Amino acid sequence: MASATAFMGIGVAANAKGIVDAAPEKEVNNITEFQDVPLFSGSTKLGNMIFIAGKGAHTEPFEIKAHTEIVLQELEKELKKAGSSMEKVLKVNVYLNDIADYKAMNEVYKGRFGKKPPVRTTVAVAKGGVPGDSLVEMDCIAYV
């Protein structure tokens, strides 16, 4: 009995090793570097899943509707580069510099992800919590 168990254990270990060796490698796009060292990627893809880094709007006009439009356009560009689309987004995180901008952000956001919108989390960060001069930042997870 012990030898049969040992034999089956070896088979399971061999199969598990084969699975690990066959795992796909992640793909990255638009790498941002800091002091010549990779810091983060604009997007990462593994299998059919795509993870888009936070996008902000660091330009005039400094108004929430304009910034929301810019951010959504940047998300869409990154999704297309990765082989996906706004309709294939599963999850969006929205970071507002000021919760008072929630309604105006929603006016621009609504309908941008098709008839089956993704789940979403929206938080307001402490004043100055969104990096740079952006009034809103968004990231998302999608599929191909």
Rosetta blueprint (number, residue, H / E / L):
1 M L
2 A H
3 S H
4 A H
5 T H
6 A H
7 F H
8 M H
9 G H
10 I H
11 G H
12 V H
13 A H
14 A H
15 N H
16 A H
17 K H
18 G H
19 I H
20 V H
21 D H
22 A H
23 A L
24 P L
25 E L
26 K L
27 E E
28 V E
29 N E
30 N E
31 I E
32 T E
33 E E
34 F E
35 Q L
36 D L
37 V E
38 P E
39 L E
40 F E
41 S E
42 G E
43 S E
44 T E
45 K E
46 L E
47 G L
48 N L
49 M E
50 I E
51 F E
52 I E
53 A E
54 G E
55 K E
56 G E
57 A L
58 H L
59 T L
60 E L
61 P L
62 F L
63 E L
64 I H
65 K H
66 A H
67 H H
68 T H
69 E H
70 I H
71 V H
72 L H
73 Q H
74 E H
75 L H
76 E H
77 K H
78 E H
79 L H
80 K H
81 K H
82 A L
83 G L
84 S L
85 S L
86 M H
87 E H
88 K H
89 V E
90 L E
91 K E
92 V E
93 N E
94 V E
95 Y E
96 L E
97 N L
98 D L
99 I H
100 A H
101 D H
102 Y H
103 K H
104 A H
105 M H
106 N H
107 E H
108 V H
109 Y H
110 K L
111 G L
112 R L
113 F L
114 G L
115 K L
116 K L
117 P L
118 P L
119 V E
120 R E
121 T E
122 T E
123 V E
124 A E
125 V L
126 A L
127 K L
128 G L
129 G L
130 V L
131 P L
132 G L
133 D L
134 S L
135 L L
136 V E
137 E E
138 M E
139 D E
140 C E
141 I E
142 A E
143 Y E
144 V L
